[in-house]
């Protein structure tokens, strides 16, 4: 098994129907202008890893857990990033090796990690990390094996585990999981908690999205998304959600975006940040949205090739325009991005395409808005 970096999608290079591609590009063409912001290098991970989780703790440190190393070994190890020193230190190891798992910060300050895959197959197991002791303890297992799913902390403190086939709830007070309603968005890959407590499951490529109502445990259909191969979604201060995706079709790479309005249940097509795919992004404390890195397609004969990039853009909700910002120090795609308490963004890992193939990165850097 080849291990993917955090948040990378297996279908990043899927082809898009020509008609849909043309419609999307005619609907919203990216407008990018020169802006500000800078990236600076910070400490590298002690273990180069992909398919891990990165979680901001209540004390401001960032917990990176599990994943797979450059030799495709599944990892139990975890490490902490200290923003005051810019260094990573090992913390307690998980009770089980896992990659492609998910994590959620609980109101107690503990971190719930669940699912994923290791040498034994896809997992149901879950465990808790206690920042005060640096130790992991097993908790109740999910009812269904899950890899590449989503964990969302709900307003009542429970955690929703959901993928395109089924969903269940974790109760921190009991450590138990119970089944709940399954989403009707069979191709959803991103899930966002709305201000009213509902969870939006984002469909892709002109398919309906759906909403989870925690009070009833049921899903209902909402508007149709225009975003192809969703890469990240950002809930804005207005309560709207910006979904951003990237894809490769033929010898070109493109990005798309759509803005979801919960008051109307409708999506509006927006310009994407770049002519690229496999990037990642996050919403800044200012309310703007940062997208960085990714892959472009370089035309060639007889075949085009992919190339990782280091450019970054910021989207302003007030103008709905993408503005170029400082470049990453090195090209990368599929990296994790964590907004720190001071407003800076910690960019970790990902992969870089070289003449020898794709390599997993252990380097990290900080974006200063």
Order of alpha helices (4+ residues) and beta strands (2+ residues): alpha-beta-beta-beta-beta-beta-beta-beta-beta-beta-beta-beta-beta-beta-beta-beta-beta-beta-beta-beta-beta-beta-beta-beta-beta-beta-beta-beta-beta-beta-beta-beta-beta-beta-beta-beta
